[in-house]
Amino acid sequence: MKTLYKILIIIAALGLSILYSCSEETAPSLYDPGKYQFREDPVITNIDPPGSALAGVTVLTITGNNFSDVPGETSVYFNGVKGQVLNVTTTQIQVKPPVVVADTVLVKVKVAGAINLSNTLIYKLTAAVVEVYKFDPNNGEVPWAITFDNTQNMVVSVEGKGVWKFDGVANPNKTYIPKGAETKWNTLRQFSNGDIYASKSLRGIWKLTQGVTPPNAPWVATPSGTVLIDFDFDQNTNLWAVGSNNFIFRIKQDLSIAQYSFQAQLRAVRVYNGSLYVAGLKSGVEGVWKIPIDANGDLGTEELYFDMTANFPAIKINAMTFSADGDLFLGTDRTNDPIIIVKPDKSTQTLYEGVIPAKKIVSMYWPTGNFLYVTREAERDATSGSIIRTQTILKIDIQKPGAVYFNQ
């Protein structure tokens, strides 16, 4: 009887087990092969322009495969620093590199959803802007006007210390032209015979000689009450001078002076392609005026070449020059990105946005070659007055030549 009872219990247990197993559904798997699909790893095959580019400036085109054309899913790294992706397809990326200056820059692409970064290509990024020389403000070294001599050596007016000549950047000749009565020179230009002409916001032009203290009297004096700030030569050796006057002055080498009515506060002048360009404030308009120079060396009818007030309100022009192909470069007091380019069609662009460490340009000169030199005014803390950025000279790679300066 006991044996039969045990057999019945076993049979009942087996039956319940079978019923339970039939009623329970199969638990779903946590792995869904259709849900977790990784992208193929990106591949870089080429970078254009080949070899090198300007850091923070040149837009690079990276060609390859397996990029994502979805905004934000593709990133490019330069020695680990992310660049600014401007446009991307599955096979091409346009990117502006960061300011990472090095001969060996490791370029990699990262795509969202890919397990690995791309292969690495080695590239070179060069500096678009460099400081020419470490002027020491604690020793009173504050640069102002810049020019270059006939052998392409930089010549600089240093406040309270005369004129320095840079045969190289390391050891300037600090006694090239001793200090005279001037505090600083606003403009310097070397003439073809080696003479250096200078202005200092007074009524005249001075002629400077190496090793000689400048005289108190100018080489030529303009009428009483006039102030000459900037000047330039034309192809006929005429010197054109401007300032806060009612006139533009033409000064010949025989010291004869002609004056042309132009009621304005002018700060910059440049001769280019047969015309005189002047910049400043006239009748409430900050701008650049173009005035043709005729065959007799006289000025024709002026035209407003560029209206700064309309395009960049409250911005003041302090210096200007031209590239060989006709772009007008304006050095201004704009707080950020102070150099503005005016194209021949009058469209404008900022020179190297976010790259030039300056808030105000006070002098500029473009010697032979592709480098523009500018003097950056010092920046001070508004509360303490302490120097945030020193006054210095910056060398900017424009990647094309400047227009000729006549008789230099």
C-alpha positions as CSV (number, residue, x, y, z in Angstrom):
1,M,0.0,0.0,0.0
2,K,2.8,2.4,0.9
3,T,4.5,1.6,-2.4
4,L,1.4,2.4,-4.4
5,Y,1.1,5.7,-2.5
6,K,4.6,6.7,-3.5
7,I,4.0,5.9,-7.1
8,L,0.9,8.1,-7.2
9,I,2.8,11.0,-5.7
10,I,5.6,10.7,-8.3
11,I,3.0,10.6,-11.2
12,A,1.2,13.7,-9.8
13,A,4.5,15.7,-9.5
14,L,5.4,14.8,-13.1
15,G,2.1,15.9,-14.3
16,L,2.3,19.3,-12.6
17,S,5.8,19.8,-14.0
18,I,4.6,19.1,-17.6
19,L,1.6,21.5,-17.1
20,Y,3.9,24.3,-15.8
21,S,6.4,24.0,-18.6
22,C,3.7,24.2,-21.2
23,S,2.1,27.4,-19.8
24,E,5.4,29.4,-19.3
25,E,6.4,31.7,-22.3
26,T,10.1,31.8,-23.4
27,A,11.9,34.9,-22.0
28,P,13.1,37.4,-24.7
29,S,16.8,37.7,-25.4
30,L,18.6,41.0,-24.3
31,Y,20.6,40.9,-27.6
32,D,18.9,42.3,-30.6
33,P,21.2,42.0,-33.7
34,G,19.1,44.5,-35.6
35,K,19.3,47.2,-32.9
36,Y,23.0,47.4,-32.3
37,Q,24.8,47.8,-35.6
38,F,28.1,49.7,-35.6
39,R,29.3,51.9,-38.5
40,E,32.4,51.0,-40.4
41,D,35.4,52.8,-39.1
42,P,36.2,56.1,-41.0
43,V,39.2,56.1,-43.4
44,I,41.3,59.1,-44.5
45,T,43.0,58.9,-47.9
46,N,44.0,62.5,-48.6
47,I,44.3,66.1,-47.2
48,D,44.2,69.1,-49.4
49,P,46.1,71.4,-49.6
50,P,48.9,68.9,-49.5
51,G,51.7,69.1,-46.9
52,S,50.9,72.1,-44.8
53,A,48.4,75.0,-44.1
54,L,47.9,77.9,-41.8
55,A,46.7,76.9,-38.3
56,G,43.2,78.4,-37.6
57,V,42.9,79.9,-41.0
58,T,43.1,77.5,-44.0
59,V,40.1,75.4,-44.8
60,L,41.2,71.8,-45.4
61,T,39.5,69.2,-47.5
62,I,39.8,65.7,-46.1
63,T,38.9,62.9,-48.5
64,G,38.1,59.3,-47.5
65,N,35.3,56.9,-46.7
66,N,32.7,56.1,-44.0
67,F,32.1,59.6,-42.9
68,S,28.7,60.7,-41.7
69,D,26.8,63.4,-43.5
70,V,24.6,64.0,-40.4
71,P,25.5,67.3,-38.8
72,G,27.5,66.8,-35.6
73,E,28.4,63.1,-36.1
74,T,31.8,63.6,-37.7
75,S,34.7,65.3,-35.9
76,V,38.3,65.9,-36.9
77,Y,41.1,66.1,-34.4
78,F,44.6,67.7,-34.8
79,N,46.9,66.4,-32.2
80,G,43.9,65.7,-30.1
81,V,42.3,69.2,-30.6
82,K,39.0,69.3,-32.4
83,G,38.7,71.4,-35.6
84,Q,35.7,73.3,-36.9
85,V,33.8,71.1,-39.4
86,L,32.2,73.3,-42.0
87,N,30.8,70.8,-44.4
88,V,30.7,67.0,-44.6
89,T,29.6,64.2,-46.9
90,T,30.2,60.5,-46.6
91,T,33.4,60.9,-48.5
92,Q,34.6,64.4,-47.9
93,I,35.1,66.8,-45.0
94,Q,35.8,70.6,-45.1
95,V,37.3,71.6,-41.8
96,K,39.2,74.6,-40.3
97,P,42.0,73.4,-38.1
98,P,42.5,74.8,-34.6
99,V,45.5,77.0,-33.7
100,V,47.8,74.1,-33.3
101,V,51.2,75.0,-34.7
102,A,53.6,72.0,-35.2
103,D,55.6,70.4,-37.9
104,T,54.0,67.0,-37.0
105,V,50.3,67.1,-36.5
106,L,48.4,63.8,-36.2
107,V,45.0,64.1,-38.0
108,K,42.2,61.7,-37.2
109,V,38.5,61.5,-37.9
110,K,35.9,60.3,-35.4
111,V,32.4,59.3,-36.5
112,A,29.5,58.6,-34.1
113,G,28.6,54.9,-34.1
114,A,32.0,53.7,-35.3
115,I,34.0,51.7,-32.8
116,N,37.4,53.1,-33.8
117,L,38.8,56.4,-35.0
118,S,40.2,56.6,-38.5
119,N,43.7,55.9,-39.6
120,T,46.2,58.8,-38.9
121,L,47.7,61.1,-41.5
122,I,50.6,63.4,-40.6
123,Y,50.3,67.1,-41.5
124,K,52.0,70.4,-40.9
125,L,50.3,73.5,-39.5
126,T,52.2,76.8,-39.5
127,A,51.5,80.0,-37.6
128,A,49.4,82.6,-39.4
129,V,50.5,85.3,-36.9
130,V,53.8,85.6,-35.0
131,E,55.2,88.2,-32.7
132,V,58.3,89.6,-34.3
133,Y,60.2,90.6,-31.2
134,K,59.6,90.6,-27.5
135,F,59.5,94.3,-26.7
136,D,59.8,94.8,-22.9
137,P,57.3,97.4,-21.6
138,N,59.1,97.3,-18.2
139,N,62.1,98.7,-20.0
140,G,60.0,101.3,-21.8
141,E,60.1,99.4,-25.2
142,V,56.9,100.5,-26.9
143,P,56.9,100.2,-30.8
144,W,54.9,102.5,-33.1
145,A,55.6,103.2,-36.8
146,I,57.0,100.4,-39.0
147,T,58.8,100.5,-42.3
148,F,61.4,98.5,-44.1
149,D,64.6,99.6,-45.7
150,N,65.9,98.9,-49.2
151,T,67.4,95.6,-48.1
152,Q,64.2,94.5,-46.4
153,N,65.3,95.1,-42.8
154,M,62.6,96.3,-40.5
155,V,62.9,99.8,-39.1
156,V,60.8,100.7,-36.0
157,S,60.1,103.9,-34.0
158,V,60.3,102.9,-30.3
159,E,58.7,105.4,-27.9
160,G,61.3,107.5,-26.2
161,K,64.2,105.4,-27.6
162,G,64.6,106.6,-31.2
163,V,64.5,104.4,-34.2
164,W,65.7,100.8,-34.2
165,K,66.8,98.7,-37.1
166,F,66.3,94.9,-37.2
167,D,68.9,93.1,-39.3
168,G,67.5,90.1,-37.5
169,V,64.9,89.6,-34.9
170,A,67.2,88.7,-32.0
171,N,69.5,91.7,-31.8
172,P,68.1,95.0,-33.1
173,N,70.4,98.0,-33.6
174,K,68.9,100.2,-30.9
175,T,71.1,103.2,-31.8
176,Y,70.3,103.2,-35.5
177,I,68.7,106.7,-35.2
178,P,69.0,108.3,-31.8
179,K,66.1,109.9,-30.1
180,G,65.5,113.6,-30.8
181,A,62.8,115.9,-29.6
182,E,60.1,113.5,-30.6
183,T,58.4,111.1,-28.3
184,K,57.6,108.7,-31.2
185,W,57.2,108.8,-35.0
186,N,53.7,108.2,-36.4
187,T,55.0,107.2,-39.9
188,L,58.4,106.2,-41.3
189,R,59.3,105.6,-44.9
190,Q,62.7,105.0,-46.5
191,F,63.4,106.7,-49.8
192,S,65.2,105.1,-52.7
193,N,68.4,107.0,-51.8
194,G,68.4,105.7,-48.3
195,D,67.0,108.7,-46.5
196,I,64.3,108.1,-44.0
197,Y,61.3,110.4,-43.8
198,A,59.2,110.7,-40.7
199,S,56.1,112.4,-39.3
200,K,55.1,113.0,-35.7
201,S,51.7,114.7,-35.6
202,L,53.2,118.2,-36.1
203,R,53.4,120.6,-39.0
204,G,56.1,119.1,-41.1
205,I,58.1,116.1,-42.4
206,W,61.5,115.2,-41.0
207,K,64.4,113.6,-42.7
208,L,66.4,111.2,-40.6
209,T,70.0,110.0,-40.9
210,Q,71.6,106.9,-39.4
211,G,73.6,107.7,-36.3
212,V,72.5,111.3,-36.2
213,T,70.1,112.9,-33.7
214,P,67.1,114.2,-35.6
215,P,67.0,118.0,-35.9
216,N,64.3,120.1,-34.2
217,A,63.4,121.8,-37.4
218,P,61.6,119.7,-40.1
219,W,62.9,119.0,-43.6
220,V,59.8,120.8,-44.8
221,A,57.1,122.6,-42.8
222,T,53.5,122.9,-43.7
223,P,51.3,126.0,-42.8
224,S,50.8,127.0,-39.2
225,G,47.9,125.1,-37.6
226,T,48.3,122.0,-39.7
227,V,49.2,118.5,-38.4
228,L,50.7,115.7,-40.6
229,I,50.0,112.2,-39.4
230,D,50.6,109.9,-42.3
231,F,52.2,110.1,-45.8
232,D,53.1,108.1,-48.8
233,F,55.2,108.6,-52.1
234,D,53.9,108.3,-55.6
235,Q,55.9,107.1,-58.6
236,N,57.0,110.7,-59.4
237,T,58.7,111.1,-56.0
238,N,55.9,113.3,-54.7
239,L,55.2,113.0,-51.0
240,W,51.4,113.0,-50.2
241,A,50.7,113.9,-46.5
242,V,47.4,114.0,-44.5
243,G,46.3,114.8,-41.0
244,S,43.6,116.8,-39.1
245,N,43.6,119.6,-41.6
246,N,41.4,121.1,-44.3
247,F,43.9,120.1,-46.9
248,I,45.9,117.2,-48.5
249,F,49.5,118.2,-49.1
250,R,51.7,117.3,-52.0
251,I,55.4,117.9,-51.3
252,K,58.0,117.7,-54.0
253,Q,61.7,117.0,-53.4
254,D,62.5,120.6,-54.2
255,L,60.4,121.4,-51.0
256,S,57.6,123.1,-53.0
257,I,54.2,122.4,-51.4
258,A,50.8,122.2,-53.1
259,Q,47.6,121.9,-51.0
260,Y,44.3,120.5,-52.1
261,S,41.1,121.3,-50.2
262,F,39.7,118.3,-48.3
263,Q,38.0,119.1,-45.0
264,A,38.4,115.9,-42.9
265,Q,40.3,114.4,-40.0
266,L,42.5,112.0,-41.9
267,R,44.7,109.3,-40.3
268,A,46.0,107.2,-43.3
269,V,47.0,107.6,-46.9
270,R,48.2,105.3,-49.6
271,V,49.0,105.7,-53.3
272,Y,47.8,102.8,-55.4
273,N,47.2,102.2,-59.1
274,G,47.3,105.9,-60.1
275,S,45.0,107.2,-57.3
276,L,45.4,108.6,-53.8
277,Y,43.4,106.8,-51.1
278,V,42.8,108.7,-47.8
279,A,41.0,107.4,-44.7
280,G,39.4,109.1,-41.8
281,L,36.4,111.1,-40.7
282,K,34.7,113.5,-43.2
283,S,31.3,115.2,-42.6
284,G,30.3,112.6,-40.1
285,V,31.3,109.6,-42.2
286,E,34.3,107.4,-41.4
287,G,35.5,106.0,-44.6
288,V,38.1,105.7,-47.4
289,W,38.1,108.2,-50.3
290,K,39.7,107.6,-53.7
291,I,41.1,110.6,-55.6
292,P,42.7,110.1,-59.0
293,I,46.2,111.7,-59.6
294,D,46.3,113.2,-63.1
295,A,49.3,113.4,-65.5
296,N,50.4,116.7,-64.0
297,G,50.4,115.3,-60.5
298,D,47.3,117.1,-59.4
299,L,44.3,115.6,-57.7
300,G,41.0,115.0,-59.5
301,T,37.5,114.5,-58.1
302,E,37.1,112.5,-55.0
303,E,34.7,109.6,-54.5
304,L,33.8,107.7,-51.4
305,Y,35.4,104.4,-52.0
306,F,34.3,102.6,-48.8
307,D,31.8,103.8,-46.2
308,M,33.0,102.4,-42.9
309,T,30.2,104.1,-40.9
310,A,27.5,102.3,-42.9
311,N,29.3,98.9,-42.8
312,F,31.0,98.9,-39.4
313,P,29.4,101.7,-37.2
314,A,31.7,103.3,-34.6
315,I,34.9,101.7,-36.0
316,K,37.8,104.0,-36.7
317,I,40.5,103.5,-39.4
318,N,44.1,104.0,-38.2
319,A,46.2,102.5,-41.0
320,M,45.7,101.0,-44.5
321,T,47.6,99.3,-47.3
322,F,46.9,97.3,-50.4
323,S,47.7,93.8,-51.7
324,A,49.1,93.5,-55.2
325,D,45.7,92.3,-56.5
326,G,43.8,95.2,-55.1
327,D,42.4,94.2,-51.7
328,L,42.4,97.1,-49.3
329,F,43.6,96.2,-45.8
330,L,42.3,98.5,-43.0
331,G,43.8,98.5,-39.6
332,T,41.1,99.6,-37.2
333,D,40.2,99.9,-33.5
334,R,37.6,97.1,-33.7
335,T,37.7,95.3,-30.4
336,N,37.9,91.8,-32.0
337,D,39.4,91.1,-35.4
338,P,40.7,94.6,-36.1
339,I,41.9,94.1,-39.7
340,I,39.1,94.4,-42.3
341,I,39.6,93.6,-46.0
342,V,37.7,95.6,-48.6
343,K,37.7,93.7,-51.9
344,P,37.7,95.5,-55.3
345,D,34.0,94.8,-55.6
346,K,33.5,96.6,-52.2
347,S,32.6,93.4,-50.4
348,T,34.3,92.9,-47.0
349,Q,35.8,90.1,-45.0
350,T,37.6,89.8,-41.7
351,L,41.2,88.9,-41.8
352,Y,41.7,85.6,-40.0
353,E,38.7,85.7,-37.7
354,G,39.6,84.8,-34.1
355,V,43.3,84.4,-34.9
356,I,44.9,87.8,-34.7
357,P,45.6,88.7,-31.0
358,A,44.9,92.4,-31.1
359,K,42.2,94.9,-30.4
360,K,43.6,98.0,-32.1
361,I,46.1,98.4,-35.0
362,V,48.1,101.6,-35.1
363,S,50.6,101.0,-37.9
364,M,51.0,98.7,-40.8
365,Y,53.5,98.0,-43.6
366,W,53.7,95.3,-46.3
367,P,57.3,94.8,-47.5
368,T,58.3,92.6,-50.4
369,G,56.8,89.2,-50.0
370,N,53.7,87.7,-48.4
371,F,53.9,89.0,-44.9
372,L,52.0,92.0,-43.5
373,Y,53.5,93.7,-40.5
374,V,51.3,95.6,-38.0
375,T,51.7,97.3,-34.7
376,R,49.2,96.2,-32.1
377,E,48.4,98.7,-29.4
378,A,48.8,97.6,-25.8
379,E,45.7,96.4,-23.9
380,R,45.1,97.3,-20.3
381,D,42.8,96.1,-17.6
382,A,39.9,98.6,-17.3
383,T,40.1,98.5,-13.5
384,S,43.7,98.1,-12.5
385,G,45.3,99.5,-15.6
386,S,47.7,96.6,-15.7
387,I,48.9,95.5,-19.1
388,I,47.0,92.5,-20.5
389,R,48.7,92.5,-23.9
390,T,51.9,94.3,-24.6
391,Q,52.3,96.7,-27.5
392,T,54.2,94.8,-30.1
393,I,54.6,94.1,-33.8
394,L,52.9,91.1,-35.4
395,K,53.9,89.4,-38.7
396,I,50.9,88.0,-40.6
397,D,51.2,85.5,-43.4
398,I,48.7,86.7,-46.1
399,Q,49.9,84.1,-48.6
400,K,50.1,86.7,-51.4
401,P,52.2,89.8,-52.0
402,G,51.5,93.4,-51.1
403,A,51.3,96.4,-53.5
404,V,54.5,98.2,-54.2
405,Y,55.5,101.3,-52.2
406,F,57.0,103.8,-54.7
407,N,60.5,105.1,-54.4
408,Q,61.5,102.7,-51.6
